[in-house]
Each structure stands twice: as C-alpha cells, then as structure tokens.
Amino acid sequence: MTRFDKVTDMDNKDNLIPMRHSLAHILAAAVQMLWPDVQFGIGPTTDDGFYYDLRINGYSLSDEDFGRVEAKMNEIIAANYPFEQYDMPIDQAIDWAKKTNQPFKEELLNDLKRSGTTLASELSKEEMGTVVDKVSAVENVSFYKCGTFVDLCRGPHVKSTASVGAFKLIRISGAYWRGDEKKDQLQRVYGLGFSTPKEIDEYLRNLNEAKQRDHRKLGQELDLYVISDLVGPGLPIFTPRGTVLRQQLIAFSEELQRAGGYETVWAPHISRVDLYKKSGHYDKYPERFDVSSVESEDLFMLKPMNCPHVAQIFASRPRSFRDMPQRYMETTTMYRDEKSGELHGLSRVRSLTQDDSHAFVTPDQIEAEFISILDMVKQMYLVLDMPLSIDLSFRDDSDRYFGDKKLWNEAETMIEHVAKTAELDYKIIRGEAAFYGPKIDIHVKDSLGRKWQCATVQLDYVQPQRFGLNYIDSDGSAKIPVMIHKAILGSIERFLSVYIEHTAGKFPVWLAPEQIRVITLNQSSDTVEFANNFKLEANKLNLRINIDNDNESVGKKIRRAELMKVPYVVVIGPKEIDQKVIIPRIRLDLVAQERKDPLAINEFLKTVANEAKSRVTRSSL
C-alpha cells in the first residue's frame, strides 16, 4: 500500500479564534461610542480576522471612518477591560434587545424562543455560534460585557481587551441580513486580526501579491479564457492556450484513474427531471436549470450532477459479486444557475467540468478502493507541488440528509477507519457531508498559504438504495452495492483558478500552453526557413512551439515571450544557423542559473520533450 503523506493543518488558528472574536466586540463597542444609535447583526471570526454587520440610521460608513474607529478600538484595548460572561433568561434578553433598540438581536432571540429545536434550519452557523451552544430547550442565553458594551454572545473571548493582539480594519461591504435579499441590507465591516503587527504586514504583502496573481487578471494577460456578455455570466470560453491547460490536467487525471481500473463512460447533459427527483438532486439543487420539451409534457433539466446517470449504467444489466467493483469515469460539464453576485472568474461558474468518477463496490471492497483513490490524489498533487490536508466531512443532527441514520453511522465509521489505515492527519467536520453520504475532503495549500478544497471522495449508501441497485452475492442473495464518488481535481475551472494563482501563470513545461518560442533575429529567407524546420522537429516530439517572426527588435520580442511566461525562448540568427547549436533562455523559476553553453538542437528538443512527458517541475538543462 502506498502511504499517504501526513500533512499538518495549514495553520492552527485555534488560539486566534478568541482574539478575533474579542476584536469583533471591540469593533462594535468602538462604533457604538461614535454612533450610539447603531444596530448590530452578528460579528463572527473569519479565516484572517473578523467582521461585524451593522446599521447606522442616516449614515453610511466608509474607509475614511477607519481612522476614528481604530482610534476608539485602541482606547478600549488600552483600558484593559475584562470580558465578563453572564447568562440571562431568554424573555429578559428579548426585553433587553427591545429597550436598547437592537431589532436584529431581538429577531434572533425570538427565533430561539419560538423553536429552538428547528434553529439549525433557520440560522446560519455564524448566527448559531453567536447566540447559543445548543439549539434545544433554550431557557438562558449568554452575554459578554467589556467596559460599557454588552453583546449577545457565547464566546470564546480572551480575558481582557489588552490581550487581542494586532488588528487593522480593511474594508466595508454590503450584506443582507441573514443572507436574505428580501431583508434589510446592513454594512459589513471587516478587520484583520493576528498575534503581532508583523503578521499583519506579512498578510497584507501576501494580499497584494494575491492581487497580482488574480486568475482573472492573468487569464486575460495570458489569453487563457474569455467571459462574453453574449454567452452569459459564469460561462467561460477557453481559448486555445487555456484549452491546453484543461486538456493536460484532464489527461493526467484520467491516466491515474485508468491505472486504477476506471473505464470511460459518457452521459448526456440533459435529462428528465424524474431522474433527479429519484436521486434527490432536484430538491437539493434549487439553482438547477429546468428546460421544457417542445414535443411532450416532459420536463427536463441540465444536469447539476452526473452520478444518477452512472447509476443507470450499473442498473442496465444483472451484476454479480464477481463483476465488482464496477468503475466508471467521465470528465463532464454540469450546470448550476448560481446567483450572479456570487459568480467569480473561474472559481464560481454556471458551467463546471469535473473529473467525475464512480465505483460500485461490495462492503468489503470499500477500504481498498478508498486507499487506491487516495493514492491517485497523492500522485496528482505531488506533481502539482501542492501540500494537502484532510477533513472528514460528516453529518450533523439536522434533517438535511437522506437515508437511515444507521447506514450513516456505518459509512462514517468506515471512512474514519480508512483515514486511520491510510495514516491521514485529519479533522472531523460536522455538517459538511453531502446529502447522501459522508466524505473525505482534500484541501490543497497554495504558494501564498491559502487553503482550497479540491479533491473529494464520498461514500454513498443512499443513492444505490433509492435507485434499487443490486448485485447477486456469493450466497445467491441480492445485495445493494455501495457507491463511491470521487473527483481528483474537482471542478476543472475552479482548480484552474487556484493553480493559475498558485503558479502566478508560470506553468511547468508539461502544462505550459506554449513550451518553446523561437525568435528570429532577422527576416531573411534562411532564418525563416531554419525557424520553420526547428518547429517541424519540435512538432514531431509533440512539443507546443510558436515562432515570433515580427519585424521588431529581438529585445522587444524576448520581453513579449517573458510576459507570456514561456518556459524556453530560442533566438535564431546566422550563428545558430551555421553551427546548428543554440543557447536557450530558460524561465528563471525553472533553473538555478542562466545557461551559457551552446546545446545541439536535437538534444535540446529531446530534453524538453522528456521534461514534458515526465511532468518535472524543474529544467534539466
């Protein structure tokens, strides 16, 4: 068995949570000192700090107010007020909200009182965390006080305001109350919170670097994809250069899967809604695209998921335990009508392509199949040079999930067993399971230290049961198979948004849309002919090569190739033609030092071809 590398969590932020939560209260207290009639929503922590949703009647905060607010926050911090926790009966808390003119807090409290047991379906995780630990039999709620400021909150907090580390307010955005566009729009004030000012400075430097690496900016500069208003938002069109990235990544994923026994299948992009009602996706994906049929009363929809189609392949003929596992893969596009305000370059789109695969296994085959899949994931991200961390995403006690709780317990026990067998360093996250089963979510860490969920492996006892799938076991009885869903890259579009920023567009040779650029020193017939022959030899080795024969200076043409981040640039002039040798210019991230020795053309091309074939990250030259 190939062992999956242990990778620690990206940055253990448990110690920062109470600091950042306390800073949210200090922000609210400072705003209240400046605008006493302010009304508060919620103020949770974020991955890099905190925010607070608020409304000041008759006034809109702007960045120009940050200086005054930060000054008041520093006053509160210097005063070293203790954070004091106390409980209050819920009816008394509601009276407090009314008397202090806090309608949003009052709404939260009334929801708690009205139906604490159904709170999970009504409040976001942030809201629940702000108010109370448990959602049943609510009698008392928790408050915290620092100085004169009092807030409905369960904590955690630091001991006193002087223990909150360093902070900086960074931006303001609009936010609908409780995420509902029919409710009031509040202002969301964001702040950074770290242990030291040095960490904030480092974070801001990374933030600036992230802007330079923004995949939307690089996507345009490197000519990778296009968003057309005529086509529609969230529907990217990939150029020849961008399509190379897609094809190379997909080919690698399918190569790994093929080695693991997966066979390619194909399914249409539109189906009767009955298919997705049977699977459960119809109601679970309200952002679905419904389509009417012209010739019948049937309703169709563009597929939001591919697994129900694959289940029909399994169901199409009798299966024996000897046929198991059945493994199917398809890199396919799916469609979800995401809200326009949530669309973002390639990271959030309406047409997403997944390296989507499914295995139908017997219960005693689950562990081996999971280990095989995890090995594929390891190989993929080792080549892509991206460290991994693992979450086990399990269900919570809400009613959002299909299937018998006993089967869920079996599935979760099995997944944790697999994680231990594979020696994964994992965390269990409640409430993040798919509606049909628990999963292993695999997060990658990019070059700026950001964490992204890409690959996933999911264990599904529910859909095989809903579709009535079965196989004949060794004792002659009909058994229900277990379905394993997996994606190694996940959404190709989303992964590309991550990987473009991870590499800053400096793709390794095997992925680079253009691996070699030939620059002619002049436009003489000999030079042009030599460059064309050079390209023909490169094409024989399946290398991606372009010739820049424009009537411009060599320096300008070299700069143009550098801006397109081409790995290898070769200048052709009389010397190269006479001696049939070159000195390639190698992109700096690929080589330790500039090459000065001439190289035979065939040797150069074979070396680049070998680098591309073996998917190395550094130049061999």
Disulfide bonds with the S-S distance in Angstrom:
none
